[in-house]
Amino acid sequence: VYVPEALYSDVVDALAAKAKAAKVGDGMTEGTQLGPINNKPQYERVKELVADAVSSGARAVAGGKPIGGEGYFFEPTILADVSDGTRIVDEEQFGPALPVISYRDLDDAVERANATHFGLSGSVWSADATRAAAVAAQLECGTAWANTHLALAPNQPFGGAKWSGIGVENGPWGLLGFTELQVLYRSKV
């Protein structure tokens, strides 16, 4: 998450409070907000990326470690004082860890966000919805949102750009992956 420098401390504090208050547990239990990571290799990857960020100078202002017991549970984690070039920023981690990075210049933030090899999705938040949409349109990702996140519809494609996956899900575009094309040439004789 790229945050304007002037709002950085307030946003980090608000995100940390949300993360600390999140109920982690069995996804079938009412009230659970965050379940486990879905497999051991991914769980190990999240642990490694968070540890790497902290050893590189990031502060875990919430979470930062596995939750003991059975299952691949990891604390909702907010990482402050993290920078571009840190693996957790530059790689897709698909875990409950959120690096928060400050910026001074919006164009620079967009350039930095686009500098990765990945581009699954992104969102832009602003009091000015028109400006948020204009900035979101500059993101090099498969799906971009303005003032919302994870708004998905079964008739709209969802997929990544760059190294973020192959193809898309949903809508007629998603069905194409399950088809086989055949070209038949027939002579006129």
C-alpha positions, 0 to 999 in steps of 0.5 A: 500500500502506497500512502501519502507521506502526510497521512502515513502515520495515521494510516499505519495506526488505523491499519494496525488497529484493524489487523489487531482486532481481526478474528482469525480462525476456522472459516466455518466458525461464525464471526471469523474474518480471516482463515488459514493460509491454504497450504504449507508451502504458501504458509512458509513463504509468507513467514519467510517474506515477513521475516525478510522484511523485518530483517531489512528494517521493516517494523511489524506494527501488527502481527508478524508471526504464525499463530500456534496450534493446528493449521496454517494460521498467521497473524494479520500483519502490517509492516511499516517502514518498508521500502521498494526492493524488499521482497514482500513489496516486489513479489506476490505473497498471497498472505495476510501481510500488508507492507505500507510504503510512503510517497511524496509524489503521486506520479512517482508512487504510480511508477513505483507500483508499476515497476514490479513484474507482477500485476494482478490487481490494485486499488486507489482510494481518494476523497476525489473519486474521479481522480482515484479512477484516473490514477487507477487507470494508470496501474499496470494490472489486470483489475483496478478499482477506485474507492473499493476493492475486490468488487467482482462480478461473474460476468466480468473478467478477472485476471492479471497482467505481466507475470500474474497468472495466465488467462482470466476467470469469469465471463466469456473470456474465462470460458475460452480457456476451456475451449479448443479451437479448430480451423478447417480449410476446405478446398473449393473443388 
